[in-house]
Amino acid sequence: MKVCRVQEMRDMDRSAIEHLGIPAEILMENAGLACCQVLQREIGIRGRRFAVVCGGGNNGGDGLVIARKIHSAGGRVRVFLLGSPDRMKGAAGANLSIARSLGLPIERVGPNGSPEQGSPEQDSHVHISFERELAACDVVVDAVFGTGLAREVEGRYAEVIALINRAGRSGAAVLSVDIPSGVNGDTGRIMGTAVSADMTVTFGLPKLGNLLHPGCCLGGRLYVTHISFPPALYDSDDLRIAVSTPPPLPNRREDGHKGSFGDVLFVAGAESYYGAPQFSARSFLRAGGGYARLACPRSLAPVVAASAPEIVFHPQPETESGSLAGAAAAGILELASRSDAVVIGPGLSRHEETAGLVRRVAAEVAAPLLIDGDGLTAVSREPDLLARRTGPTVLTPHPGEMAGLTGMTVAEVLARKVDVVQEHARRWGSYIVLKGAHSLVGCPDGRLFINPSGNSGMGTAGSGDVLNGAMAAMLGLGLPLEGAVLAGVFVHGLAGDIAAEEEGEDRLTAVSIMEALPAAVRRYRSGHEALFADLYGLAREV
C-alpha cells in the first residue's frame, strides 16, 4: 500500500475535486461513512452514547458527518465544537447547517473544557460540563485536528486532548479521524500532546504520521478508506513511499549445493569484537545462505571458529591492536572477485589503518557490497566514494551512523528521516536501511519503503549483525538485490517477533533473533500473503 505526505494528499483532494469533478461534500460524506462503518464493526452504534469533538476545519466537518450518521443509526450523539462556527466554510459549513437542522445537540467548548454560555450552538439547552459528558459516553470521536497540524498544541486544545485521553483511560473507546489530534502528519512527531486512540480511520492513503514513531503508537488499529479516489490517484507512480511487502522467495533448487545459495564474503571482526563476525556469517547460514567466508584478523580466526565451525575462514594480516591491516586489501579484493556479495564492517574497530582498508575495498569491489557498523564510520570520512562505485551498494546505518555519513546531527536525521533517506539514497546511488522502529528502506531511484515487522526488544547489541546476514541470505536464495534487501529487513523483524512470542521483548538478544531465523524464513515461505494481509496489515481497507 502506498503512503503519502500531507501535501500529496492535498494534491489528490484538489485533483479529485477540480479535475475529476468529485464534489468536496462527497469526499467528506465518504470519509464520515467509513468512520461509522468502523464504529459499527468495532463497537456497534445503536443505543450507545457518543461524544464527537470537532475542530474548526474540514476535520471538524468530517466529525459532523459522523455525528449525523450516528444519529441516523440509532446512537445517542452530542457534538462539541472547539473552533468558531463562522470559520466552517464549504463542505464543513454545509454539514454544520445540516446538523443544526436535524436538531443534534451542539455545544461550544470554551476554556477549561466548559461549554460557552450563550453561543448559538447550544440548541439543546443542556448545560452539562464537557468533562462529565466525556466521562459518561461509550465512544469519543476525535475530529479536532487533521493531518496538517504544524504548531505545538497548547491552551484549551491541550486541555481538551487531556480530557479525551482521560475518558479513554476510564473505558470509553476513542476513534480518531484521519490521524490522532496532535500528531504531525508528515513526521509522526507529537506536537506537545496528542490523543491516544483505539482506532484511526485515515482518508485516501495512510499518511507518514500514521506509520512513523512515536505517533503511530497512538493510533490504535489503523483503517484506510479511499473516499472514492480512483486507483490512478492513490496508486500513482508519483507516490514514492509505500509499506514494504517484499516478494516471495524462489523455491530452493532440489539439486542445489552450497554454492547455489550464495557465496558471501564477510569482512569483519577485531580484537575484543568476536560476536559481530559470527552473528553476521552464521545468520546468513541460518536464513538459508549456502557458503559463508570470513576474512578476519589472523588471531581472531581460532576464537571464532571454536563456536562457528561452519564458517570458512580466511585469516588476514592484522595491526598491532588486532584489527585488519591495510596489507589485507589485496587478499580481500581477490576473495571478493569470486564472491556473490561482500559484507564489510561488523566489529572491524575504528582503527585508522583498518578504516583506510574499508574505503579502498568499498571503492574497488564490483560485487554487491553491504556496509555496516564500523564500515559506515570508515566511509563517513569520504561518503561521496559511494556514488563512484560501479557495483550496487547497501548501507545499514542506525540514526547515529546516518548522522555521521551525512554530517547532520542525530536530532536532524530523526526530525526528517524520510527526506534524509530518500535524498542520500539518490545522491549515493545506494540502498539505505535506516534501522529502528519501522525501519526505512530507501532506493537509489528515490522510492522508500516502511518495514512493518519487528519490536522494541530488537534494540539489542548484535541485532544489526543478524540483519546484514539475513539480507545476504535473501540474495543468495535468488532474490534480486532490491527484493533481497526488503525481504532481509522483513525476515529479520519477523524473527524478532517470533522470538518475542516465546521469550518476551525484554529478554531478546542477538542470539534469540538469529536462532529464530529458520522459523521466520519458513513462515515467510509458507504464508507470504497472509503475513501481509493479516499479521502485518498496518492499514486495513474500509
C-alpha positions as CSV (number, residue, x, y, z in Angstrom):
1,M,0.0,0.0,0.0
2,K,1.2,3.5,-0.9
3,V,1.8,6.0,1.9
4,C,1.7,9.8,1.3
5,R,2.8,13.1,2.6
6,V,0.3,15.7,3.7
7,Q,0.9,17.8,0.7
8,E,0.5,14.8,-1.6
9,M,-2.9,14.2,0.0
10,R,-3.9,17.8,-0.6
11,D,-2.9,17.5,-4.2
12,M,-5.1,14.3,-4.5
13,D,-8.0,16.1,-2.9
14,R,-7.6,19.0,-5.3
15,S,-7.3,16.8,-8.3
16,A,-10.4,14.8,-7.4
17,I,-12.4,18.0,-6.9
18,E,-11.1,20.1,-9.8
19,H,-10.2,17.6,-12.5
20,L,-12.5,14.6,-11.7
21,G,-15.5,16.7,-10.7
22,I,-16.0,14.9,-7.3
23,P,-17.5,17.5,-5.0
24,A,-15.8,18.1,-1.7
25,E,-19.2,17.3,0.0
26,I,-19.0,13.7,-1.4
27,L,-15.4,13.2,-0.2
28,M,-16.4,14.4,3.3
29,E,-19.5,12.2,3.2
30,N,-17.5,9.1,2.3
31,A,-15.0,9.9,5.0
32,G,-17.7,10.1,7.6
33,L,-19.4,7.0,6.3
34,A,-16.2,5.0,6.6
35,C,-15.7,6.1,10.2
36,C,-19.2,4.9,11.0
37,Q,-18.6,1.6,9.3
38,V,-15.6,1.1,11.6
39,L,-17.6,2.1,14.6
40,Q,-20.3,-0.3,13.7
41,R,-17.8,-3.1,13.2
42,E,-15.7,-2.5,16.3
43,I,-18.3,-1.3,18.8
44,G,-21.8,-1.0,17.5
45,I,-23.8,2.2,17.3
46,R,-27.5,1.7,18.2
47,G,-28.2,2.6,21.8
48,R,-24.6,3.7,22.5
49,R,-23.6,7.2,23.7
50,F,-21.2,9.2,21.6
51,A,-19.3,12.5,22.0
52,V,-18.0,14.0,18.8
53,V,-15.3,16.6,19.4
54,C,-14.9,18.8,16.3
55,G,-12.3,21.4,15.4
56,G,-13.0,24.3,13.1
57,G,-11.7,22.9,9.8
58,N,-12.5,20.0,7.5
59,N,-11.6,17.5,10.2
60,G,-14.4,19.0,12.2
61,G,-16.7,18.7,9.1
62,D,-15.9,15.0,9.0
63,G,-16.9,14.8,12.6
64,L,-20.2,16.4,11.9
65,V,-20.9,13.9,9.1
66,I,-20.1,11.1,11.6
67,A,-22.4,12.7,14.2
68,R,-25.3,12.8,11.7
69,K,-24.8,9.2,10.7
70,I,-24.5,8.0,14.3
71,H,-27.8,9.8,14.9
72,S,-29.3,8.1,11.8
73,A,-28.1,4.7,13.0
74,G,-29.8,5.0,16.4
75,G,-26.9,6.2,18.5
76,R,-27.1,9.0,21.1
77,V,-24.7,11.7,20.0
78,R,-23.6,15.1,21.3
79,V,-21.3,17.4,19.3
80,F,-18.7,19.7,20.9
81,L,-17.2,22.5,18.7
82,L,-13.8,23.9,19.6
83,G,-13.5,26.3,16.7
84,S,-15.7,29.2,15.7
85,P,-18.7,28.0,13.6
86,D,-18.2,31.1,11.5
87,R,-14.9,29.7,10.2
88,M,-16.5,26.4,9.0
89,K,-16.9,27.1,5.3
90,G,-17.6,24.9,2.2
91,A,-18.4,21.3,2.9
92,A,-17.8,21.7,6.7
93,G,-20.1,24.6,6.9
94,A,-22.8,22.7,4.9
95,N,-22.6,19.8,7.3
96,L,-22.9,22.1,10.3
97,S,-26.1,23.5,8.8
98,I,-27.5,20.0,8.3
99,A,-26.6,19.0,11.9
100,R,-28.4,22.1,13.2
101,S,-31.4,21.3,11.0
102,L,-31.5,17.8,12.5
103,G,-31.6,19.2,16.0
104,L,-28.4,17.5,17.0
105,P,-27.1,18.7,20.4
106,I,-24.2,21.0,19.6
107,E,-22.2,23.0,22.1
108,R,-19.2,25.2,22.0
109,V,-16.3,24.2,24.3
110,G,-14.6,27.1,26.0
111,P,-11.6,27.4,28.3
112,N,-11.1,24.6,30.8
113,G,-13.4,22.3,28.8
114,S,-16.6,24.1,29.8
115,P,-19.4,25.0,27.4
116,E,-19.5,28.6,26.3
117,Q,-22.7,30.2,27.5
118,G,-25.0,32.0,25.1
119,S,-23.4,30.6,22.0
120,P,-25.9,29.9,19.2
121,E,-24.8,26.2,19.1
122,Q,-26.4,25.5,22.5
123,D,-29.6,24.4,20.7
124,S,-30.1,21.6,23.2
125,H,-30.0,24.0,26.2
126,V,-28.3,21.2,28.1
127,H,-25.6,22.8,30.2
128,I,-23.6,19.8,31.2
129,S,-19.8,20.0,31.6
130,F,-17.8,18.7,28.7
131,E,-15.7,16.6,31.0
132,R,-18.8,15.0,32.6
133,E,-20.2,14.2,29.2
134,L,-17.0,12.6,28.0
135,A,-16.8,10.5,31.2
136,A,-20.4,9.2,30.6
137,C,-20.1,8.3,26.9
138,D,-19.2,5.0,25.4
139,V,-17.2,6.4,22.5
140,V,-15.3,9.7,21.9
141,V,-14.8,10.7,18.2
142,D,-11.6,12.9,17.9
143,A,-12.2,15.3,15.0
144,V,-10.1,18.1,16.4
145,F,-7.1,18.5,14.1
146,G,-6.3,17.0,10.8
147,T,-3.0,15.8,9.3
148,G,-1.7,19.3,8.6
149,L,-1.0,20.4,12.2
150,A,2.2,22.3,12.2
151,R,2.2,24.1,15.6
152,E,2.5,22.9,19.2
153,V,-0.8,22.1,20.9
154,E,-1.4,24.3,23.9
155,G,-4.2,26.1,25.7
156,R,-7.7,24.8,25.6
157,Y,-6.8,22.4,22.8
158,A,-4.3,20.7,25.1
159,E,-6.9,20.7,27.9
160,V,-9.4,19.1,25.6
161,I,-7.0,16.4,24.4
162,A,-6.2,15.6,28.1
163,L,-9.9,15.2,28.8
164,I,-10.3,12.9,25.8
165,N,-7.4,10.8,26.9
166,R,-8.8,10.7,30.5
167,A,-12.1,9.4,29.1
168,G,-10.2,6.7,27.1
169,R,-8.4,5.6,30.2
170,S,-11.7,5.4,32.0
171,G,-13.1,2.9,29.5
172,A,-14.5,5.0,26.6
173,A,-13.4,3.9,23.1
174,V,-11.6,6.6,21.1
175,L,-11.8,6.9,17.3
176,S,-9.5,9.5,15.7
177,V,-10.4,11.0,12.3
178,D,-7.6,10.8,9.8
179,I,-4.8,10.9,12.5
180,P,-4.8,11.3,16.3
181,S,-5.1,15.0,17.0
182,G,-1.7,16.4,18.0
183,V,0.4,14.0,15.8
184,N,2.2,15.6,12.9
185,G,1.0,14.1,9.6
186,D,4.5,14.1,7.9
187,T,6.8,13.0,10.7
188,G,4.7,11.2,13.4
189,R,6.1,13.7,15.9
190,I,3.8,14.5,18.9
191,M,3.2,18.3,18.9
192,G,3.3,18.8,22.6
193,T,0.4,16.4,23.3
194,A,-1.8,14.1,21.3
195,V,-4.9,12.0,21.5
196,S,-4.3,8.3,22.3
197,A,-6.9,6.4,20.1
198,D,-8.1,2.9,20.0
199,M,-8.7,3.1,16.2
200,T,-8.0,5.6,13.5
201,V,-9.6,6.0,10.1
202,T,-7.4,7.8,7.6
203,F,-8.5,9.1,4.2
204,G,-7.2,8.5,0.8
205,L,-4.0,6.8,1.9
206,P,-2.1,6.4,5.2
207,K,0.0,9.5,6.0
208,L,3.6,9.1,7.1
209,G,2.5,10.2,10.6
210,N,0.1,7.3,10.8
211,L,3.0,4.9,10.4
212,L,6.1,6.6,11.9
213,H,7.1,6.6,15.5
214,P,6.1,7.8,18.0
215,G,2.8,8.9,16.5
216,C,1.9,5.5,15.1
217,C,1.8,4.2,18.7
218,L,-1.2,6.5,19.4
219,G,-3.4,5.5,16.5
220,G,-4.6,2.0,17.6
221,R,-5.9,-0.1,14.8
222,L,-5.5,1.8,11.5
223,Y,-8.1,1.8,8.8
224,V,-7.9,3.5,5.4
225,T,-10.7,4.5,3.0
226,H,-10.0,5.8,-0.5
227,I,-13.2,8.1,-0.2
228,S,-13.9,7.3,-3.9
229,F,-10.5,8.3,-5.2
230,P,-9.8,6.2,-8.3
231,P,-6.7,3.9,-8.3
232,A,-5.0,6.3,-10.7
233,L,-4.7,8.7,-7.8
234,Y,-3.9,6.6,-4.8
235,D,-1.7,4.1,-6.6
236,S,0.2,6.6,-8.8
237,D,3.9,6.0,-9.6
238,D,4.4,9.6,-8.5
239,L,3.8,8.4,-4.9
240,R,7.3,7.2,-3.9
241,I,6.6,5.8,-0.4
242,A,4.9,2.5,0.4
243,V,4.6,-0.1,3.1
244,S,7.1,-2.8,2.4
245,T,5.7,-6.0,1.0
246,P,8.7,-7.8,-0.3
247,P,8.4,-10.6,-2.9
248,P,8.1,-14.3,-2.1
249,L,11.2,-16.4,-2.0
250,P,12.1,-18.6,-5.0
251,N,11.8,-22.3,-4.5
252,R,15.1,-23.9,-3.4
253,R,16.8,-25.9,-6.2
254,E,16.4,-29.6,-5.4
255,D,19.8,-30.3,-7.0
256,G,21.4,-27.3,-5.3
257,H,24.7,-27.3,-3.5
258,K,26.3,-24.7,-1.1
259,G,27.3,-22.5,-4.0
260,S,23.8,-22.5,-5.3
261,F,22.5,-20.5,-2.4
262,G,25.1,-17.7,-2.2
263,D,28.8,-17.4,-1.7
264,V,29.2,-14.4,0.5
265,L,32.4,-12.9,1.9
266,F,32.2,-11.2,5.3
267,V,35.0,-8.8,6.2
268,A,34.5,-8.4,9.9
269,G,36.0,-8.7,13.4
270,A,38.8,-7.3,15.5
271,E,40.3,-8.0,18.9
272,S,37.5,-7.8,21.5
273,Y,34.9,-8.0,18.7
274,Y,34.2,-11.7,18.5
275,G,30.4,-11.6,18.3
276,A,29.8,-9.4,15.3
277,P,31.6,-11.5,12.6
278,Q,29.9,-14.7,13.7
279,F,26.5,-13.2,14.1
280,S,26.7,-11.9,10.5
281,A,28.1,-15.0,8.9
282,R,26.0,-17.5,10.9
283,S,22.8,-15.5,10.4
284,F,23.5,-15.8,6.6
285,L,23.6,-19.6,7.0
286,R,20.7,-19.8,9.4
287,A,18.5,-17.8,7.0
288,G,19.2,-20.2,4.1
289,G,22.5,-19.0,2.7
290,G,25.0,-21.5,1.3
291,Y,28.7,-20.6,1.7
292,A,29.9,-18.1,4.3
293,R,33.5,-16.9,4.1
294,L,35.0,-14.8,6.8
295,A,38.0,-12.5,6.2
296,C,39.1,-11.5,9.7
297,P,42.3,-10.7,11.6
298,R,44.6,-13.8,11.9
299,S,44.5,-14.0,15.7
300,L,40.7,-13.9,15.7
301,A,40.0,-16.9,13.5
302,P,40.7,-19.7,16.0
303,V,38.5,-18.0,18.6
304,V,35.5,-17.5,16.3
305,A,36.0,-21.0,14.7
306,A,35.6,-22.6,18.1
307,S,31.9,-21.6,18.2
308,A,31.2,-21.3,14.5
309,P,33.0,-24.1,12.7
310,E,30.6,-24.0,9.7
311,I,32.2,-20.7,8.5
312,V,35.1,-20.9,6.0
313,F,37.9,-18.7,7.4
314,H,40.4,-16.6,5.5
315,P,42.8,-15.2,8.2
316,Q,44.3,-11.8,7.2
317,P,47.2,-9.6,8.3
318,E,46.4,-7.5,11.4
319,T,47.5,-4.4,13.1
320,E,49.2,-4.3,16.5
321,S,45.9,-3.6,18.0
322,G,44.3,-6.7,16.5
323,S,42.3,-5.2,13.6
324,L,42.6,-5.8,9.9
325,A,45.8,-4.3,8.4
326,G,46.0,-2.4,5.2
327,A,48.1,-5.2,3.8
328,A,45.0,-7.4,3.9
329,A,43.4,-5.4,1.0
330,A,44.9,-7.4,-1.9
331,G,43.7,-10.7,-0.4
332,I,40.3,-9.4,0.4
333,L,39.8,-8.0,-3.1
334,E,40.8,-11.3,-4.6
335,L,38.3,-13.1,-2.4
336,A,35.6,-10.5,-3.3
337,S,36.2,-11.0,-7.0
338,R,34.8,-14.6,-6.7
339,S,32.0,-13.9,-4.2
340,D,28.4,-13.2,-5.0
341,A,28.3,-10.4,-2.4
342,V,30.5,-8.8,0.3
343,V,29.5,-7.7,3.7
344,I,32.0,-5.3,5.3
345,G,32.1,-3.6,8.7
346,P,30.7,-5.7,11.6
347,G,33.1,-5.4,14.5
348,L,36.1,-4.1,12.5
349,S,37.0,-1.4,15.0
350,R,37.7,2.2,14.2
351,H,41.5,1.8,13.8
352,E,42.6,4.3,11.1
353,E,44.5,1.7,9.1
354,T,41.5,-0.5,9.1
355,A,39.3,2.4,8.1
356,G,41.6,3.1,5.1
357,L,41.3,-0.6,4.1
358,V,37.5,-0.3,4.2
359,R,37.5,2.7,1.9
360,R,39.8,1.0,-0.6
361,V,37.7,-2.1,-0.7
362,A,34.5,-0.1,-1.0
363,A,35.9,1.8,-3.9
364,E,37.2,-1.3,-5.8
365,V,34.8,-4.1,-5.2
366,A,32.4,-4.7,-8.1
367,A,30.2,-7.2,-6.4
368,P,27.1,-6.1,-4.3
369,L,28.5,-4.5,-1.2
370,L,26.7,-4.3,2.1
371,I,28.4,-1.8,4.5
372,D,27.5,-1.9,8.2
373,G,28.8,-0.9,11.6
374,D,32.4,0.3,11.7
375,G,32.4,0.1,7.9
376,L,30.0,3.0,7.9
377,T,32.2,5.0,10.2
378,A,35.1,4.5,7.9
379,V,33.1,5.5,4.8
380,S,31.8,8.6,6.6
381,R,35.2,10.2,6.1
382,E,34.6,10.1,2.3
383,P,30.9,9.3,1.6
384,D,31.0,10.5,-2.0
385,L,33.1,7.4,-2.9
386,L,29.8,5.6,-2.7
387,A,28.5,7.4,-5.7
388,R,31.6,6.4,-7.7
389,R,31.1,2.7,-7.0
390,T,30.5,0.5,-10.1
391,G,28.7,-2.2,-8.2
392,P,25.4,-1.9,-6.1
393,T,25.7,-0.8,-2.5
394,V,23.6,-1.3,0.6
395,L,24.1,0.8,3.7
396,T,22.6,-0.2,7.0
397,P,23.0,2.8,9.5
398,H,21.3,3.5,12.7
399,P,20.4,7.2,13.2
400,G,23.8,7.9,14.8
401,E,25.7,6.4,11.9
402,M,23.4,8.2,9.4
403,A,24.3,11.4,11.1
404,G,28.0,10.6,10.7
405,L,27.5,9.8,7.0
406,T,25.5,13.0,6.3
407,G,27.2,15.5,8.6
408,M,23.9,16.1,10.3
409,T,23.0,15.8,14.0
410,V,21.0,12.8,15.2
411,A,18.2,15.1,16.0
412,E,18.2,16.5,12.5
413,V,18.2,13.0,11.0
414,L,15.2,11.9,13.2
415,A,13.3,15.1,12.5
416,R,13.1,14.5,8.8
417,K,14.3,10.9,8.4
418,V,12.2,10.1,5.3
419,D,13.6,13.0,3.4
420,V,17.1,12.3,4.6
421,V,17.0,8.7,3.5
422,Q,15.5,9.5,0.1
423,E,17.9,12.3,-0.6
424,H,21.0,10.4,0.2
425,A,19.9,7.1,-1.4
426,R,19.6,9.1,-4.6
427,R,22.8,11.0,-4.0
428,W,24.9,7.9,-3.4
429,G,23.1,5.6,-5.7
430,S,22.7,3.2,-2.8
431,Y,20.1,1.3,-0.9
432,I,19.9,2.7,2.6
433,V,18.3,0.8,5.5
434,L,17.8,3.3,8.3
435,K,17.4,0.9,11.3
436,G,14.9,1.5,14.0
437,A,11.2,1.0,14.8
438,H,9.6,0.6,11.4
439,S,12.9,0.6,9.6
440,L,13.1,2.7,6.4
441,V,14.5,1.3,3.2
442,G,15.5,4.0,0.6
443,C,16.2,3.1,-3.0
444,P,18.6,4.7,-5.5
445,D,15.6,6.0,-7.6
446,G,14.0,7.8,-4.7
447,R,11.4,5.2,-3.7
448,L,11.1,4.4,0.0
449,F,9.6,1.5,1.9
450,I,8.4,1.3,5.5
451,N,9.1,-2.1,7.1
452,P,6.2,-3.4,9.2
453,S,7.9,-6.2,11.2
454,G,10.0,-6.1,14.4
455,N,9.6,-4.9,18.0
456,S,11.4,-2.9,20.7
457,G,13.2,-6.0,22.0
458,M,15.4,-5.9,18.9
459,G,17.2,-2.8,20.1
460,T,20.0,-5.0,21.5
461,A,23.7,-5.4,20.7
462,G,24.3,-7.6,17.7
463,S,20.8,-7.3,16.2
464,G,22.2,-5.3,13.2
465,D,24.8,-8.0,12.5
466,V,22.0,-10.5,12.3
467,L,20.2,-8.2,9.9
468,N,23.1,-8.0,7.4
469,G,23.4,-11.8,7.4
470,A,19.7,-12.1,6.7
471,M,19.8,-9.7,3.8
472,A,22.8,-11.5,2.3
473,A,20.9,-14.8,2.6
474,M,17.9,-13.5,0.7
475,L,20.3,-12.5,-2.1
476,G,21.8,-16.0,-2.0
477,L,18.4,-17.6,-2.2
478,G,17.8,-15.9,-5.5
479,L,16.0,-12.6,-5.0
480,P,17.3,-9.6,-6.9
481,L,19.1,-7.1,-4.8
482,E,16.2,-4.8,-4.0
483,G,13.9,-7.7,-3.1
484,A,16.7,-9.2,-1.0
485,V,17.1,-6.0,1.0
486,L,13.4,-5.7,1.6
487,A,13.0,-9.4,2.4
488,G,16.0,-9.4,4.6
489,V,14.8,-6.5,6.7
490,F,11.3,-8.0,6.9
491,V,12.5,-11.6,7.8
492,H,14.9,-10.1,10.4
493,G,11.9,-8.3,12.1
494,L,9.8,-11.4,11.8
495,A,12.5,-13.4,13.5
496,G,12.4,-10.8,16.3
497,D,8.7,-11.1,16.6
498,I,8.8,-14.9,16.7
499,A,11.5,-14.8,19.4
500,A,9.5,-12.2,21.4
501,E,6.4,-14.5,21.3
502,E,8.5,-17.2,23.0
503,E,10.7,-15.1,25.4
504,G,9.1,-11.6,25.6
505,E,10.7,-8.5,24.3
506,D,12.7,-7.8,27.4
507,R,14.7,-11.0,27.1
508,L,15.7,-10.7,23.4
509,T,19.3,-11.0,22.4
510,A,21.0,-11.2,19.0
511,V,21.3,-15.0,19.6
512,S,17.5,-15.1,20.1
513,I,16.9,-13.4,16.9
514,M,19.4,-15.4,15.0
515,E,18.0,-18.7,16.3
516,A,14.5,-17.7,15.2
517,L,15.6,-17.0,11.6
518,P,14.8,-20.5,10.3
519,A,11.3,-20.3,11.7
520,A,10.9,-16.8,10.2
521,V,12.1,-18.0,6.7
522,R,9.7,-21.0,6.9
523,R,6.8,-18.8,7.9
524,Y,7.7,-16.3,5.2
525,R,7.8,-19.1,2.5
526,S,4.6,-20.8,3.5
527,G,2.4,-17.8,4.5
528,H,3.8,-14.9,2.5
529,E,0.4,-13.4,1.5
530,A,-1.2,-14.0,4.9
531,L,1.7,-12.3,6.7
532,F,1.0,-9.0,5.0
533,A,-2.8,-9.3,4.9
534,D,-3.3,-10.4,8.5
535,L,-0.3,-10.2,10.8
536,Y,1.3,-7.1,9.4
537,G,-1.7,-5.4,7.8
538,L,-0.7,-1.9,9.1
539,A,-3.7,-0.3,7.4
540,R,-7.0,-2.2,6.9
541,E,-9.1,-1.0,4.0
542,V,-12.7,0.1,4.7
